[in-house]
Amino acid sequence: MRMMEIGILKDETAQTSAEYIMILGGIIVIVLVAIISYQNYIRGLGGNITNGSEVQSVENTLQDINQSLTQ
């Protein structure tokens, strides 16, 4: 009964902190798994953009529009 009088059983701050740490750790794990699983997909996107064919096509179209508007 002495423990209840000094408030040891009512103090839950350490438990709450531990729960927040566990939630944060879970979020970090989920983010890491997502990054690892989508890593190849993201690298593939960079290759598609830098190959130049689509970018060059858009640039040519914009130049044609610019020339037709300036004439």
N, C-alpha and C positions, 0 to 999 in steps of 0.2 A: 504494500500500500504506500510505502514511502516513495517509490518511484513515480507514482502518479502525482504525488504532492509537489514534486520538483519539476514536473512537466516533461520528463524524458519520453514518456509514451505518447505525448501529444505533439512532440516536435517531429514534423514530417518534411522539413526543408531539404535534408540530405536525400530523401527518397525522391522528391520532386526533381532535384538537380540530376539525379541518376537517370530518371525517366527522360528528361530533356536531352541528356547526352546520348542515350540510346536512340532516340528519335533522330537526332542529328547524324549519328553514325549510320543509321538506316538510309537516310537521304543521301549521304555521301556514297554509300555502296550502290544505290540505285543509279546515281549519276555516273559513277565509274563504269558500271556494267553497260549503260547506254552509250557512253563514249567509246568503249572498246568494241561493242557490237556494230556501231555505225561508222567506225573508223574507215573501213574500206569503201563504204558508200560515199563518204565525204571526199576521200582521195579521188574517187572516180569522177566526181563532179568537177574537180579542178582540171582534170585531163580533158573533159569535154569542153570546158570554157576556153582553155588555152590552145586547143588544136587549131584555131584560127578560121576554120571554114565558116562557121556561123557568124562569128564576129566580123569577118571580112564582108560577108553578105549584107549584114545590117549596115556596115559603114558605106558600102557601095550604094545601097538604097538611099541612105541619108544624103550622100553626095549628089545623087540624081535629083532628089527632091529640092535640094539647095540650088542646083543649077537651073532647074525649071522655074523656081521662084525668082531668081535674080535676073532672068531674061525678060 
